[in-house]
Structures are given as structure tokens and as C-alpha cells.
């Protein structure tokens, strides 16, 4: 490949990775930062009472997921893509585990209690709040794969450079 083709390919790859990061940021802002923060504030304020009160692990799980996803977002913009992907995967698992508890608890209550017509789809509404965060590790995967490929190429080039150096006996 010529240098112009390589530069063009790197520019396209950089643009695609930046687009992935921006999409991750949009999903993070909606699902994790906004709805996760609202839920955590309600949890820690004690707004849930009676049979709807979540167990302690839900708050811990959502808090850990929120922190890990926030760290992943920061690291992704510092181009620490592999670490960002790993944190995003773990954070999403923790965040969605807590989200699953809320959705299933609401579904159970909707099935067993009489509710107003405007609340009949509340479980779906909560699912649309929490589960878009599943897209974050998927979007973080592409920059991570690009980074791994770049690291492998650099290692291969370093090995080729090392292999093409003259042997000490030839120099002497």
C-alpha cells in the first residue's frame, strides 16, 4: 500500500472510532447519566417504600455500574480503548442487573395489582430507560479491536526491524 492509501485508511478508521465514541456518549448520557442518576438519587433518598423497595444489592450494583461506565467513557476519549471496553462491559453488566430487577419488579406488580391505564406499560418504559446501555460495550468494541490490531502491527514491525539489523559478527 502506498503512504497515501495508508493515511486515508487511518483517517477513515479514526473517523469511525470517533463516531462510535460519540454514539457511546449519547447512549451514556441518556441511559446511564440521566436515568441512572435519577434512580440512584431515588434509591439513596429512600423514595421507594413497602413492597417496591429494592434490596441493597440493587443500589450497589447500579452504583458500581454507573461508576464503571463513567470511567469507561472518560478513558475512551483518552483513547485507552481496550481498558474502556473492559470497564464498559463490566459496568453494563452491573447496571443492567439492577435495571432487570426494576423491570421485573414492575412487571410483577403490574400483573398482580390493578393499576391505571397510563401505567400499564411502565415496565417497558423502564426497559427503555436502562437497557440502551447495552449498546455501550458493543460500540466500545470497534475502537478496542482497532487498537489491538494497531498494537499487533507495531509489534510485528518492531520484530521485523529487529530481525533486519546486521548481526554483531558482520559489523566486527
C-alpha positions as CSV (number, residue, x, y, z in Angstrom):
1,X,0.0,0.0,0.0
2,X,1.2,3.5,-0.7
3,X,1.5,6.1,2.1
4,X,-1.5,8.0,0.7
5,X,-3.7,4.9,1.0
6,X,-2.5,4.1,4.5
7,X,-3.1,7.7,5.6
8,X,-6.6,7.6,4.0
9,X,-7.4,4.3,5.7
10,X,-6.2,5.6,9.1
11,X,-8.3,8.8,8.7
12,X,-11.4,6.7,7.9
13,X,-10.7,4.4,10.9
14,X,-10.2,7.4,13.2
15,X,-13.5,8.9,12.0
16,X,-15.4,5.7,12.6
17,X,-13.9,5.3,16.1
18,X,-14.8,8.9,16.9
19,X,-18.3,8.3,15.7
20,X,-18.5,5.2,17.9
21,X,-17.3,7.3,20.9
22,X,-19.9,10.0,20.2
23,X,-22.7,7.4,20.0
24,X,-21.4,5.8,23.2
25,X,-21.6,9.3,24.8
26,X,-25.1,9.8,23.6
27,X,-26.3,6.5,25.0
28,X,-24.4,7.0,28.2
29,X,-25.9,10.5,28.7
30,X,-29.5,9.2,28.2
31,X,-29.4,5.8,29.9
32,X,-26.7,5.9,32.5
33,X,-26.1,9.5,33.4
34,X,-29.7,10.7,33.4
35,X,-31.8,7.7,34.2
36,X,-29.2,6.0,36.3
37,X,-28.6,9.2,38.3
38,X,-32.4,9.7,38.8
39,X,-32.8,6.1,40.0
40,X,-29.7,6.3,42.3
41,X,-31.0,9.6,43.8
42,X,-34.3,8.0,44.5
43,X,-32.7,4.9,46.0
44,X,-30.4,6.8,48.3
45,X,-33.1,9.3,49.3
46,X,-35.4,6.4,50.3
47,X,-38.2,7.2,47.8
48,X,-39.1,3.5,47.4
49,X,-41.2,2.1,50.2
50,X,-43.1,-1.0,51.0
51,X,-43.1,-4.0,48.7
52,X,-41.4,-1.9,45.9
53,X,-38.3,-1.2,48.0
54,X,-35.3,-2.7,46.2
55,X,-32.8,-4.9,48.1
56,X,-29.4,-3.5,48.9
57,X,-27.6,-5.2,46.1
58,X,-29.6,-3.2,43.5
59,X,-28.3,0.1,44.7
60,X,-24.7,-1.2,45.0
61,X,-24.9,-2.8,41.5
62,X,-26.3,0.3,39.9
63,X,-23.7,2.5,41.6
64,X,-20.9,0.3,40.5
65,X,-22.2,0.1,37.0
66,X,-22.6,3.9,36.9
67,X,-19.0,4.4,38.1
68,X,-17.5,1.8,35.8
69,X,-19.4,3.2,32.7
70,X,-18.4,6.8,33.6
71,X,-14.8,5.7,33.9
72,X,-15.1,3.8,30.5
73,X,-16.4,7.0,28.9
74,X,-13.6,9.1,30.2
75,X,-11.0,6.5,29.2
76,X,-12.5,6.1,25.7
77,X,-11.9,9.8,25.0
78,X,-8.3,9.5,26.2
79,X,-8.1,6.7,23.6
80,X,-7.5,3.9,26.2
81,X,-9.8,1.8,24.2
82,X,-9.1,-1.7,25.5
83,X,-9.4,-0.7,29.1
84,X,-12.5,1.3,28.2
85,X,-14.1,-1.7,26.6
86,X,-13.4,-3.9,29.6
87,X,-14.8,-1.3,32.0
88,X,-17.8,-0.8,29.8
89,X,-18.6,-4.5,29.7
90,X,-18.4,-4.9,33.4
91,X,-20.3,-1.6,34.1
92,X,-23.0,-2.6,31.7
93,X,-23.4,-6.0,33.3
94,X,-23.8,-4.4,36.8
95,X,-26.0,-1.6,35.6
96,X,-28.3,-3.9,33.6
97,X,-28.5,-6.4,36.5
98,X,-30.0,-3.6,38.7
99,X,-32.2,-2.5,35.7
100,X,-33.5,-6.0,35.3
101,X,-34.6,-6.0,39.0
102,X,-36.6,-2.8,38.5
103,X,-38.2,-4.1,35.2
104,X,-39.1,-7.5,36.7
105,X,-40.4,-5.9,39.9
106,X,-42.6,-3.5,38.0
107,X,-43.8,-6.3,35.7
108,X,-44.7,-8.5,38.8
109,X,-46.7,-5.6,40.3
110,X,-48.4,-4.8,37.1
111,X,-49.5,-8.4,36.8
112,X,-50.8,-8.7,40.4
113,X,-52.3,-5.3,41.1
114,X,-54.9,-3.1,39.5
115,X,-53.2,0.0,38.0
116,X,-54.3,3.0,36.0
117,X,-54.3,2.7,32.2
118,X,-51.4,5.1,31.9
119,X,-49.2,2.8,34.0
120,X,-49.8,-0.4,32.1
121,X,-46.6,-0.1,30.0
122,X,-44.4,1.1,32.9
123,X,-42.2,-2.0,32.7
124,X,-41.5,-1.2,29.0
125,X,-40.8,2.4,29.9
126,X,-38.2,1.3,32.5
127,X,-36.7,-1.1,30.0
128,X,-36.2,1.8,27.5
129,X,-34.5,3.7,30.3
130,X,-31.9,1.2,31.4
131,X,-31.3,-1.2,28.5
132,X,-29.9,1.1,25.9
133,X,-26.8,0.9,28.0
134,X,-26.2,-2.5,26.4
135,X,-25.1,-0.6,23.3
136,X,-22.1,0.9,25.1
137,X,-19.8,-2.1,25.2
138,X,-20.9,-3.0,21.6
139,X,-19.9,0.5,20.4
140,X,-16.7,0.3,22.5
141,X,-15.7,-2.9,20.9
142,X,-14.8,-1.4,17.5
143,X,-12.2,1.1,18.8
144,X,-10.8,-1.7,21.1
145,X,-10.4,-4.0,18.1
146,X,-8.7,-1.3,16.1
147,X,-6.3,-0.6,19.0
148,X,-5.4,-4.3,19.3
149,X,-4.8,-4.5,15.5
150,X,-2.5,-1.4,15.7
151,X,-0.6,-2.9,18.6
152,X,-0.1,-6.2,16.8
153,X,1.1,-4.3,13.7
154,X,3.6,-2.3,15.8
155,X,4.9,-5.5,17.4
156,X,5.3,-7.1,14.0
157,X,7.1,-4.1,12.6
158,X,9.4,-4.0,15.7
159,X,10.2,-7.7,15.2
160,X,10.9,-7.2,11.5
161,X,13.2,-4.2,12.3
162,X,15.0,-6.2,15.0
163,X,15.4,-9.1,12.6
164,X,16.8,-6.9,9.8
165,X,19.6,-5.4,11.9
166,X,23.0,-6.6,11.0
167,X,24.5,-9.3,13.2
168,X,27.3,-8.2,15.5
169,X,29.8,-10.6,13.8
170,X,29.2,-8.9,10.5
171,X,29.8,-5.4,12.0
172,X,33.1,-6.5,13.6
